[in-house]
Amino acid sequence: MPEIAVVGFAHAPHVPETHGTTNGVEMLVPCFQQLYADLGITKSDIDFWCSGSSDFLAGRAFSFISAVDAIGAVPPINESHVEMDAAWALYEAWVKLLSGQAETALVYGFGKSSAAESIQQVLTMQLDPYLVAPLWPDAVSIAGLQARAGLDAGRWTEQEMAAVAGGDIESLLAAPYVADPLRAHDIAPVTDGAAAIVLAVGDRARELCERPAWITGIAHNIDAQALGGRDLTRSPSATRAAASATRGDTTFDLAELHAPFSHQQLILAEAIGLSPGTRINPSGGALAANPMFAAGLERIGNAATAIISGDANRTLAHATSGPALQQNLVAVLESEAR
């Protein structure tokens, strides 16, 4: 089986609002240019392109097609798309390279959450369309139900939630609730953004990068959509994905967890089985910036960058999609020296 590695990562600035179009082109072009410059390549060196975004979020049909403007019309490209966080586009690209159909791939994701009147209500459309979505519970309220279930079950405390956010815990706990028991520091900010990753196979990866971040395991699983059909205080799909990707070895230098709410980091750390010494989200994670459809890809990019830079030898990256950690992807990245 071919060895596949992350050899480059770039992301757009994390901002609460941009004034460009909703197809992401203005955010993506600088990312692509940075990757070309860092790796010494051109767009002609990319064999396969795969993107992650949402036409629903963009508010326009085939926004992912118009985003191809960021790539350019020449030369003709081999391109695909997933209506998910771009971490799942990376999975598709990984399969493409694994099958021997390409040696390099560029994966990108973008989302302009500020274009929606309320991104939290847009996310309501992920819920059961017959029994739950018509009630219009927003994403923060759903997360609040999940957090309350964990508090009532003794699975975590508000102090532990505040510790995830960082800062002076007493000051954080003195802040008013946004959606009881969630406070502002427990909730990811509305963020516009884009991210891109270059994957390469075997010796091609070694040509492009001195310390490639080799993907040694990757898997994704899904739990029931019905909120009443699962224990919201746990994440079985994250556990299953981690078991497959890590093969039981959960010792990592650092882990990048895609947790848009503070209590979800606590759920994920336990579900994956991270050791106490693992640094979690040194980048700040989604609580620092949460660009829709790029935040999960950024977790992989940040985990890979730690290896490429020499700061780590083995890292874990996680991405989620859907309400209350419904869908989870876990990737393991390692340096060649390990």
C-alpha positions in Angstrom: 0.0 0.0 0.0 1.3 3.5 -0.9 2.6 5.7 1.9 0.6 9.0 2.0 1.7 12.1 3.8 0.6 15.7 4.4 3.4 17.9 2.9 1.8 21.4 3.1 -0.9 23.3 4.9 -2.2 26.9 4.7 -5.3 28.6 5.9 -7.0 32.0 5.4 -7.1 34.5 8.3 -9.8 33.8 10.9 -12.2 36.7 10.9 -15.7 37.2 12.1 -16.8 38.6 8.7 -15.4 38.9 5.1 -16.8 41.0 2.3 -16.1 38.7 -0.5 -18.4 36.3 -2.3 -19.7 33.1 -0.7 -17.9 30.8 -3.0 -14.6 31.2 -1.1 -12.5 32.2 -4.1 -11.0 35.3 -2.3 -10.0 33.3 0.7 -8.7 30.3 -1.3 -6.4 32.0 -3.8 -3.9 33.2 -1.2 -3.9 29.7 0.4 -3.1 28.0 -2.9 -0.4 30.6 -3.7 1.2 30.0 -0.3 1.3 26.2 -0.8 2.7 26.6 -4.3 5.5 28.8 -3.0 6.2 26.7 0.1 6.5 23.5 -1.9 8.0 24.9 -5.1 5.2 23.6 -7.3 2.5 24.9 -9.6 -1.1 23.9 -10.1 0.1 21.6 -12.9 1.8 19.4 -10.3 -1.6 18.6 -8.6 -3.1 15.3 -9.9 -6.4 15.5 -7.9 -8.4 18.2 -6.2 -11.1 17.7 -3.6 -13.1 20.2 -1.7 -15.5 20.4 1.2 -18.2 23.1 1.6 -21.9 23.6 1.7 -24.1 25.1 -1.0 -26.8 25.5 1.7 -24.5 27.6 3.8 -23.3 29.6 0.8 -26.9 30.3 -0.2 -26.2 29.5 -3.9 -26.4 26.4 -6.0 -23.1 24.9 -7.1 -21.0 27.3 -5.1 -18.3 24.5 -5.0 -18.1 24.7 -8.8 -17.7 28.4 -8.8 -14.9 28.0 -6.2 -12.9 26.2 -8.9 -12.2 29.7 -10.2 -9.6 29.8 -7.4 -7.8 26.9 -9.2 -8.0 28.3 -12.7 -9.3 26.9 -16.0 -6.0 25.7 -17.4 -4.8 22.9 -17.2 -8.0 20.8 -17.0 -8.3 19.2 -13.6 -9.5 16.0 -12.0 -11.8 17.3 -9.3 -14.4 16.1 -6.7 -16.4 17.5 -3.8 -18.0 16.5 -0.5 -20.9 18.4 1.1 -19.1 18.1 4.5 -16.2 19.5 6.4 -13.1 19.2 4.2 -11.6 16.7 6.5 -13.9 14.2 4.7 -12.6 15.6 1.4 -9.1 14.7 2.6 -10.4 11.2 3.3 -11.6 10.9 -0.3 -8.3 12.2 -1.6 -6.5 9.7 0.6 -8.5 6.9 -1.0 -7.7 8.3 -4.4 -4.0 8.2 -3.7 -4.2 4.9 -2.0 -5.8 3.4 -5.2 -2.9 4.6 -7.3 -4.9 7.0 -9.4 -2.8 10.0 -8.3 0.5 10.9 -6.7 -0.5 14.4 -5.4 -3.8 15.9 -4.2 -4.8 19.3 -3.0 -7.7 19.3 -0.5 -9.5 22.5 0.4 -12.5 23.7 2.4 -14.2 27.0 2.9 -17.2 28.6 4.6 -18.6 32.1 5.0 -20.7 31.8 8.2 -21.2 35.5 8.4 -23.4 35.4 5.3 -26.1 33.7 7.2 -28.4 35.7 9.4 -27.8 33.1 12.1 -25.4 30.3 11.4 -26.7 28.5 14.5 -30.2 28.4 12.9 -28.8 27.3 9.6 -27.3 24.3 11.4 -30.8 23.4 12.5 -31.3 21.9 9.1 -29.0 19.1 10.0 -31.6 17.8 12.4 -34.4 15.2 11.8 -36.6 17.1 9.3 -39.8 15.6 10.6 -39.8 15.7 14.4 -36.9 18.0 15.5 -36.0 20.6 12.8 -39.6 22.0 12.7 -39.2 23.1 16.3 -36.2 25.2 15.2 -33.7 24.4 18.1 -30.5 26.2 17.2 -27.1 24.6 17.4 -26.1 26.3 20.6 -29.3 25.1 22.3 -28.7 21.5 21.2 -25.2 21.8 22.6 -26.6 23.2 25.8 -28.9 20.1 26.1 -25.8 17.9 25.7 -23.8 19.9 28.3 -26.7 19.8 30.8 -27.0 16.0 30.3 -23.3 15.6 31.2 -23.5 17.9 34.2 -26.6 16.1 35.6 -25.0 12.8 35.1 -21.8 13.9 36.8 -19.7 13.3 33.7 -18.1 16.8 34.0 -18.4 20.1 35.9 -18.7 23.7 34.8 -15.2 24.3 36.2 -13.8 21.6 33.9 -15.7 23.2 31.0 -14.1 26.6 31.8 -10.7 25.0 32.1 -11.0 23.9 28.5 -11.6 27.4 27.4 -8.6 28.7 29.4 -8.1 31.8 31.4 -9.2 32.7 34.9 -11.8 30.1 35.8 -13.5 32.2 38.5 -14.0 35.1 36.1 -15.3 32.8 33.3 -17.8 31.2 35.7 -19.0 34.7 36.7 -20.1 35.4 33.2 -23.8 35.1 32.3 -25.2 32.1 30.5 -25.9 32.2 26.8 -27.8 28.9 26.7 -27.7 27.4 30.2 -25.2 25.9 31.1 -23.2 27.3 28.2 -21.4 30.7 28.5 -19.7 32.7 25.8 -16.4 31.0 26.4 -17.9 27.6 25.9 -19.1 28.4 22.4 -17.0 28.6 19.2 -17.1 32.0 17.5 -18.7 32.7 14.2 -15.8 32.6 11.8 -15.2 33.0 8.0 -12.3 31.0 6.7 -10.7 28.5 4.3 -7.9 26.0 4.5 -5.9 23.8 2.1 -3.7 20.8 2.4 -1.4 19.0 -0.1 -1.1 15.3 0.1 1.6 13.3 -1.7 2.7 9.7 -2.1 5.9 8.0 -1.1 9.1 9.5 -2.6 7.1 12.3 -4.1 6.2 13.4 -0.6 9.9 13.2 0.4 10.8 15.4 -2.6 8.4 18.0 -1.5 8.9 18.0 2.2 11.9 17.3 4.5 9.7 15.9 7.2 6.4 14.7 5.8 3.5 13.9 8.2 2.7 10.4 7.2 -1.0 9.3 7.6 -0.7 6.0 9.4 -4.3 5.6 10.2 -7.6 7.3 9.3 -11.2 6.3 9.9 -14.7 7.9 10.3 -17.9 6.7 11.9 -21.4 8.0 12.5 -23.9 7.8 15.4 -27.7 8.0 15.1 -29.2 11.3 13.9 -32.0 11.1 16.5 -30.9 13.0 19.6 -33.0 10.7 21.8 -31.5 7.6 20.2 -28.0 7.9 21.7 -26.3 8.9 24.9 -25.3 12.5 24.2 -22.7 12.5 27.0 -20.6 10.0 25.1 -19.3 9.6 21.5 -19.3 5.9 20.4 -18.5 6.9 16.8 -15.4 8.8 17.9 -14.4 5.7 20.0 -14.8 3.4 17.0 -13.0 5.7 14.6 -10.1 6.1 17.1 -9.9 2.4 17.7 -9.5 1.8 13.9 -7.1 4.7 13.2 -4.9 4.3 16.3 -4.9 0.5 16.4 -5.0 0.8 20.2 -1.9 3.1 20.5 -3.3 6.4 21.9 0.1 7.9 22.9 0.5 11.2 21.1 2.7 14.3 21.4 -0.4 16.4 20.7 -4.0 16.1 19.6 -6.1 18.5 17.6 -9.7 18.0 18.5 -12.6 19.6 16.6 -14.7 20.6 19.5 -17.0 23.6 18.8 -18.1 23.6 22.5 -16.0 23.2 25.6 -17.7 20.1 27.0 -17.3 18.3 23.6 -13.5 18.4 24.1 -14.0 16.5 27.4 -16.2 13.9 25.6 -13.7 13.4 22.8 -10.6 13.1 25.0 -12.3 10.3 26.9 -13.8 8.7 23.8 -10.5 8.6 22.0 -8.6 7.5 25.1 -6.0 10.2 25.1 -3.3 9.9 27.7 -3.0 12.7 30.3 0.3 13.9 28.9 -1.1 14.7 25.5 -1.2 18.4 24.6 -4.7 19.1 23.4 -5.4 21.9 20.9 -2.2 23.9 21.2 -3.6 25.9 18.2 -6.6 27.0 20.2 -9.0 24.7 18.4 -12.5 25.5 17.3 -13.1 27.6 20.4 -10.5 30.1 19.0 -11.8 30.0 15.4 -14.4 27.8 13.8 -14.6 28.3 10.0 -17.4 26.1 8.9 -16.3 23.3 6.5 -12.6 24.1 7.1 -12.2 23.8 10.9 -11.9 20.0 10.8 -9.3 20.2 7.9 -7.4 22.7 10.0 -7.2 20.2 12.8 -5.4 17.9 10.4 -3.3 20.7 9.1 -2.2 21.8 12.5 -1.4 18.3 13.6 0.6 17.7 10.5 2.5 21.1 10.8 3.7 20.0 14.3 5.4 17.1 12.6 6.7 18.9 9.5 8.2 21.6 11.8 9.9 19.0 14.1 7.8 19.9 17.1 6.2 16.4 17.3 6.7 12.9 16.1 3.2 11.5 16.5 0.0 13.4 16.5 -3.8 12.9 16.3 -6.3 15.0 14.4 -10.1 14.8 14.7 -13.0 16.4 12.8 -16.7 16.4 13.5 -19.9 17.1 11.6 -23.6 17.1 12.5 -25.4 17.9 15.8 -23.8 16.9 19.1 -20.8 15.1 17.7 -22.9 12.9 15.4 -20.1 12.2 12.9 -16.4 11.8 13.7 -13.2 11.4 11.8 -9.9 10.5 13.4 -6.5 10.6 11.7 -3.0 9.6 13.0 0.1 11.3 11.7 3.7 10.3 12.3 7.2 11.3 11.3 9.3 8.9 9.4 11.9 8.9 12.2 9.5 7.5 14.7 
